[in-house]
Structure formats: structure tokens, C-alpha cells
């Protein structure tokens, strides 16, 4: 599989990133380990998680996903075959989005312990913490890079103005810069990246890792009427697209997928992978069969005409 450089880090990653939010939530430990085995077996190497996964589950405290990944790394011995990205800054019980230096220093050690590794390949600011000066946050990240705990840093959910400000501060002060952005972006919902953020990332060579790449499952085509979403873990997120525009997009996906003997999910991911500036979409699976479908997107080449149709949909 052809790998791609992650921003300007020199780190090489697969064009598909496995979303670890499901680990310990909708995929138990055994299933999660089987999924990771299959992902690496197929030639992929990029795994994304966060310290806060999965605090939203009753009885969970956060760190469940990192713990399962750490168990898999210890069992499989495949640490050198994968790129691990995790995040800091979500509310872990302190009651706020938090990128204070003191919190980052504590959180990174907790993540390293759960992941059972000495270094995090990509450490990302999960949310913008406007109450903390960017200089403080970036200075704390610089300490981690210097200490060898983190190889590169990135951010998630920053708007273009804040990302530009952070890049300028890094340049002025000789600090590591955010090398990646993780935005909400997919074929049906493009507002989280298209426009100023995309222009900035392409101009600055920032790697882009999209989340909600399949629109909470809507772009798989399995949700076509309201009752399809009832009782599903992600059903509410998908149901909002069940309107005229969404259904027209599914019809286009069906047509292009049929021409390639592919699936709507594969076409949706292939469209993201083909977009200039995007390094890798993040997608999750809860079974090996689902994962095999997603992996098929890495081998799907859309024509320029098909990409243009999808661009304009």
C-alpha cells in the first residue's frame, strides 16, 4: 500500500485511518484486537484515538480506547508497525476543555501508560481552549517533543483563524507547530473544512485527517428511512441527513458504486482520499466484515468525472 507523509512530519501513514472511538464502546476488547490485527494485515498503519474515548458510556471514565490499544500493542508486538495518534484537551472530569500546560503534562503520561508505549507519534489538541494562551499550550507540547514523549503535534476542531494564530506563534517562538488538523468533513457535510481551513492547510502543508468521514454511517447507505436509524448507536447522527439532498446523494453513490462493483461507503472514502490536501479519512468498524469493506476503499480509483460529480453533488 502506498503511504502518505503526515503533514511535514516525515511520518508515513496509510490513506485510511482507523477510528478508535469504538474500542470499549461498540467493540469489546477481543473484537477490537481482531480489528487491529486485520487492519495491519492489510497494510494499513494509522490508528486514531483520544484520552476521552469513551467517557460518554455509562460507567466509563475515559481511557478505555487507549487501554485496549495498549493491550493489543503488548500482545501483538506490532508497535513499530503502527502510527498512534491520540488527543488531549477534552473534559476528563475537570469540568472544562483543557489545554493548560499542567494538564497536558499529566494527561500525556496517563495516555502513555494506557497505551503501553514510550512515545506518541501524533499528539493532538482535541478542542480549542480559548481560556489558555496558545503560547502556554504550544510551549507544553514543545516540552513533550524535547523529552521524546511525542514525535509531532496536531489539532482538532480549530477554526482557520486560531490555527493561523497558532502557526504564527510557533514560527515566532521556535516552537513545534501543529502539523495536522482533524476536522469534521465528509461528502454530505462539508462546512467543517471546505473554505478557509482547507485553503490554509493546503498552503501550509498541514496534514488533514477527517472525522465523521461516513457521516455517522449515513454514507454507507444503510440508513434510508427513519426507522433504519431507530435504536442504533449512531442512528441519530445519520437520521438528520434523511432529506431530499441526502437521498439524492445516496442515489449518486449507488450509481457510481455499481459501476465499480463497490459500495457507497467505499466510494465516499475514496472521494476523501482523492481530495488534494487530505492525508487520510478516519473510519471505524465494529466487525471484521465491516472493516474489510472499508479497506476496499484504498483500492478504489474514481475517475475525474466521478469525482467532479461528487464534488458538485
Secondary structure, 3 states (H helix, E strand, C coil): CCCEECCCCCCEECCEEEEHHHECCCECHHHHHHHHHHHHHCCCCEEECCCCCCCCCCCCCCCHHHHHHHHHHHHHCCHHHCEEEEEECCCCCCCCCCCCHHHHHHHHHHHHHHHCCCCEEEEEECCCCCCCCHHHHHHHHHHHHHHCCEEEEEEECCCHHHHHHHHHHHHHHCCCCEEEEECECCCCCCCCCCCHHHHHHHHHCCEEEEECCCHHHHHHCCCCCHHHHCCCCCHHHHHCCCCHHHHHHHHHHHHHHHHHCCCHHHHHHHHHHHCCCEEEEEECCCCHHHHHHHHHHHHCCCCHHHHHHHHHC
